[in-house]
Amino acid sequence: MRQIVIYILLMVVVPCFSQNSDDVTLKNLAEQITIKATSPEEPVCMNASLFLAKENDLKKDVLMVKAKVHENWHIYAFVPEGGFFIQSELKLKLPDGVEATLVKEPSVYGYEADPQIMLYKGDLLFVYELKVGHQVQGEHEITTTLSFQPCDPYACLPPNEIKVKNKFVK
Amino acid sequence: MKNIVLAIVTIVLMLPLHAQDIEKSKLKVLYVAQNPELPDGYLFGGDPQVWESFKKDRPQDFYQFFQKYFETVTMVYGEDYKEELSDTHDVTVFDALIPEVNGQMTEYWMNYPEAPDYLSEDFDAPSVFIAGIGGVLLWNKKTKIDFLCNCLYSHAFNFDKAHPIFNTPYKVALTLEKQKHQDGVFHYYSGRGLSKETMMWRVQNLDHLEGYPPGMVSNPGFGDSPDAESISGGPCIKSVNATTLGRHGNFFQWGYRASPMHLAEEAKLALINTIHYMAQFRGQKPFVKRVAPHRLVALDDVYKVSDDGYEDEVKFAQRMHEYKNSAMVRKLVGKSNKTDERSLNMASGFPDRTKYLSNVPTEVIEMYLDDWNAYLKYYEDNLGYMGLSEPKEKYGRMVQEVVIDKELQSLGMANNDIRLLDQCISMLENNEQAELAQKLLERYTTEKYTTAKQWKKWFKKNKQKLFFTERGGYKWLVNPMN
């Protein structure tokens, strides 16, 4: 009986701890990603890093995309169809045999001028879990592209995009 | 018989003026059109399907429209534009991205690695820019046409009916209709006390409600120098002071997106009049560069600290949180809809008044603390003393912000009052607070004289030509055109 209770507890509690420890691991890994300082001339900076499961005590290979939007600036997380602004896009160019699933994305903020529009502000973190097929061997590359139009209360800068390439070896 | 002849003559005279009856102007017009086969050159929102349905007809629509009013109209696609073409035409109407000054033609306007130059330093041909293309092509020139927001709807307000673009050579009827202000205007200091509706002039017959891409507005303070004029505002998500139609030097911002097929009849004439109006400005490049925001910007911030402005923020936060609550309850019973994911991801939190105090001097905060309405009153009472700070490190670089100039405040004279210059010169002459006087003279002019005599001579010579510009850096400048 005791063993059954212990077994049940383990089934419930361990996943919770695992989830929490995964979150902590991801947070620690995110802190390892460096991005350059933003400025009014360059209000959005981005970097991406690949963390292989076996090297980082993770269940799956993970691609983390970290971005920062300068104080008082925003980019558009969601714009309704036909809306005024340019919705940001995060695209991954993956090698054949690699799939990515977005498992974590940043919080969004409402836009006073139009509540249907959502904004990204401040520090952003996107986390993708990767599924790498067995046939994927050798050196490969993932290209991450963030496209956006940054605006502050007084102007919108021209649209821009930032590309980051990450290599990995299987 | 005589009556029949008279009746026929009367009927003929009453017939509407057909295109073939319009006396075509001898002005030569160059229209720089967007090639329908190429990407648009800059991204501007709206429904792509709606835009694609009109895009292919746009060049011919403009071209044929101009041909009705001008004897000589040339159309080139953006990628084929050369500045020499503007030299052989009286007015150029830009509606497309053009090659960069180095000859490179890019697919679309991009800020990476840095925003390119499209028109040379010497470019002084009269030009009309349709919708946001002016903000793009003139970006590096730092004109008053500054791409504040690609969010202009279909009407205009706050315009001067006597302006030539509404009168010459064609009299524009300017039929007004009651329209609601957009919500955005009420979030600004200038929106306090505005009525919900106002009389507006319809410029175009389609707007974003039908998926039509929006037009462009520029920042307030557009007309604060003699080389510029703000001719109208219009409904957008920005403040009521944003400019939709305006001229800066030889450049005209026609902020509305619609091609003639979607322009209201009255607006068509206004566009033709604009071309006529601009022909006189060859060689008159802007002489003030935009380097600073208008002082109202500082009021917009402290307005959000006040109870009225903060209530607005709180209501907005509540509204957003209600979207989230609705999404959460739908999730509880497995009835989430496609927008719920976004709502669930929304950051929650009560708005923080103090984030709008970042430019308020510490001693003012110490004085007022949580007497939230006092800040706005303080800034209103001291509006004449708003100027640019000394460069300071903020946000990772050296910036100048609109702040209260305490030294000016101690003198009790507004910086946009020309008597300030006179007073400072007198102080120098009498050696009264000479250091302060010298500092203020240098701060609010571009001169570096060192003696009262030199300042006095300059002031006497130029007094009638001096103007104060905020967008141009909070300076008294000499009008070179006067």
HADDOCK unambig.tbl for C-alpha pairs under 7 A between the chains (distance, minus, plus):
assign (segid A and resid 39 and name CA) (segid B and resid 395 and name CA) 6.03 0.50 0.50
assign (segid A and resid 39 and name CA) (segid B and resid 396 and name CA) 5.83 0.50 0.50
assign (segid A and resid 39 and name CA) (segid B and resid 397 and name CA) 6.76 0.50 0.50
assign (segid A and resid 81 and name CA) (segid B and resid 47 and name CA) 6.22 0.50 0.50
assign (segid A and resid 82 and name CA) (segid B and resid 45 and name CA) 6.31 0.50 0.50
assign (segid A and resid 82 and name CA) (segid B and resid 46 and name CA) 3.88 0.50 0.50
assign (segid A and resid 82 and name CA) (segid B and resid 47 and name CA) 3.80 0.50 0.50
assign (segid A and resid 82 and name CA) (segid B and resid 208 and name CA) 6.92 0.50 0.50
assign (segid A and resid 82 and name CA) (segid B and resid 211 and name CA) 5.11 0.50 0.50
assign (segid A and resid 83 and name CA) (segid B and resid 45 and name CA) 5.74 0.50 0.50
assign (segid A and resid 83 and name CA) (segid B and resid 46 and name CA) 5.19 0.50 0.50
assign (segid A and resid 84 and name CA) (segid B and resid 44 and name CA) 6.73 0.50 0.50
assign (segid A and resid 84 and name CA) (segid B and resid 45 and name CA) 4.47 0.50 0.50
assign (segid A and resid 84 and name CA) (segid B and resid 46 and name CA) 5.65 0.50 0.50
assign (segid A and resid 84 and name CA) (segid B and resid 150 and name CA) 6.56 0.50 0.50
assign (segid A and resid 84 and name CA) (segid B and resid 151 and name CA) 5.71 0.50 0.50
assign (segid A and resid 84 and name CA) (segid B and resid 214 and name CA) 6.35 0.50 0.50
assign (segid A and resid 85 and name CA) (segid B and resid 44 and name CA) 6.63 0.50 0.50
assign (segid A and resid 85 and name CA) (segid B and resid 45 and name CA) 5.10 0.50 0.50
assign (segid A and resid 86 and name CA) (segid B and resid 45 and name CA) 6.01 0.50 0.50
assign (segid A and resid 107 and name CA) (segid B and resid 345 and name CA) 5.10 0.50 0.50
assign (segid A and resid 107 and name CA) (segid B and resid 346 and name CA) 5.28 0.50 0.50
assign (segid A and resid 107 and name CA) (segid B and resid 347 and name CA) 5.25 0.50 0.50
assign (segid A and resid 108 and name CA) (segid B and resid 345 and name CA) 6.09 0.50 0.50
assign (segid A and resid 108 and name CA) (segid B and resid 346 and name CA) 4.64 0.50 0.50
assign (segid A and resid 108 and name CA) (segid B and resid 347 and name CA) 5.65 0.50 0.50
assign (segid A and resid 109 and name CA) (segid B and resid 346 and name CA) 5.65 0.50 0.50
assign (segid A and resid 109 and name CA) (segid B and resid 347 and name CA) 5.75 0.50 0.50
assign (segid A and resid 110 and name CA) (segid B and resid 320 and name CA) 6.44 0.50 0.50
assign (segid A and resid 112 and name CA) (segid B and resid 316 and name CA) 6.57 0.50 0.50
assign (segid A and resid 113 and name CA) (segid B and resid 183 and name CA) 6.52 0.50 0.50
assign (segid A and resid 113 and name CA) (segid B and resid 184 and name CA) 4.69 0.50 0.50
assign (segid A and resid 113 and name CA) (segid B and resid 237 and name CA) 5.70 0.50 0.50
assign (segid A and resid 154 and name CA) (segid B and resid 148 and name CA) 5.80 0.50 0.50
assign (segid A and resid 154 and name CA) (segid B and resid 219 and name CA) 6.96 0.50 0.50
assign (segid A and resid 155 and name CA) (segid B and resid 147 and name CA) 6.09 0.50 0.50
assign (segid A and resid 155 and name CA) (segid B and resid 148 and name CA) 4.12 0.50 0.50
assign (segid A and resid 155 and name CA) (segid B and resid 149 and name CA) 6.47 0.50 0.50
assign (segid A and resid 156 and name CA) (segid B and resid 147 and name CA) 6.47 0.50 0.50
assign (segid A and resid 156 and name CA) (segid B and resid 148 and name CA) 6.00 0.50 0.50
assign (segid A and resid 156 and name CA) (segid B and resid 149 and name CA) 6.48 0.50 0.50
assign (segid A and resid 158 and name CA) (segid B and resid 109 and name CA) 6.58 0.50 0.50
assign (segid A and resid 158 and name CA) (segid B and resid 110 and name CA) 5.66 0.50 0.50
assign (segid A and resid 158 and name CA) (segid B and resid 111 and name CA) 5.37 0.50 0.50
assign (segid A and resid 159 and name CA) (segid B and resid 110 and name CA) 5.55 0.50 0.50
assign (segid A and resid 159 and name CA) (segid B and resid 111 and name CA) 6.27 0.50 0.50
assign (segid A and resid 160 and name CA) (segid B and resid 110 and name CA) 5.52 0.50 0.50
assign (segid A and resid 160 and name CA) (segid B and resid 111 and name CA) 5.39 0.50 0.50
assign (segid A and resid 160 and name CA) (segid B and resid 112 and name CA) 6.10 0.50 0.50
